[in-house]
Amino acid sequence: MDNNILQAIYDRRSIRKYKDTPVASEQIQKLVEAALISPSSRNRQPWHLTVVTNRDMIAEWESDIVQHFLDENDPWVVEHLKSRNNKVFYDAPLVFAITMKGDNAIDVGIMAQTLVIATVTTRGAIIQTSMSLSPFILTTHTTGASKNSLLLRVFQSSITPRSVSSKKCPALSLF
């Protein structure tokens, strides 16, 4: 495939095996630069990006997030956390928190999308997942948290992505 972005989309998969090494500062800088030039509605750039590489701080955030979800006592979430040993960051060496004031969730999503696309050029840093969190969690740890906040955990994968030519999608209808 000639398009690197499309190839990255085809190659992406969920990975639970990571290298126990930090993401290089040069890679982090490239990701931050990409995030900060993300487009936004009317170019307001309403977000705040927090970059966390301190593993103790990441562990503290993880503990607070897990406790928050346990306190909400949703049976599915409690069981899901239990099945994952109460891990949400899986010992990630890097976490991005994207927070914003106001209610334009699309801008948070666009910045997250930009970060995911940027990983194509960083070779080795794989943004594994994102999750929406309540403002309670991020308000205690970041600036400008609102209901439209995301955390992205970043790993270096220990698995080489496989190439996939196409996937059948039973949830897709074309007219």
Secondary structure, DSSP 4 states (H G I P E B T S, - for coil): ---HHHHHHHH------B-SSPPPHHHHHHHHHHHHT---GGG---EEEEEE--HHHHHHHHHHHHHHHHHHT-HHHHHHHHHTTT-SSTT-SEEEEEEESSS-HHHHHHHHHHHHHHHHHHSSEEEEEEEE--HHHHHTTSSS--SS-EEEEEEEBSSPPPP-S----TT----
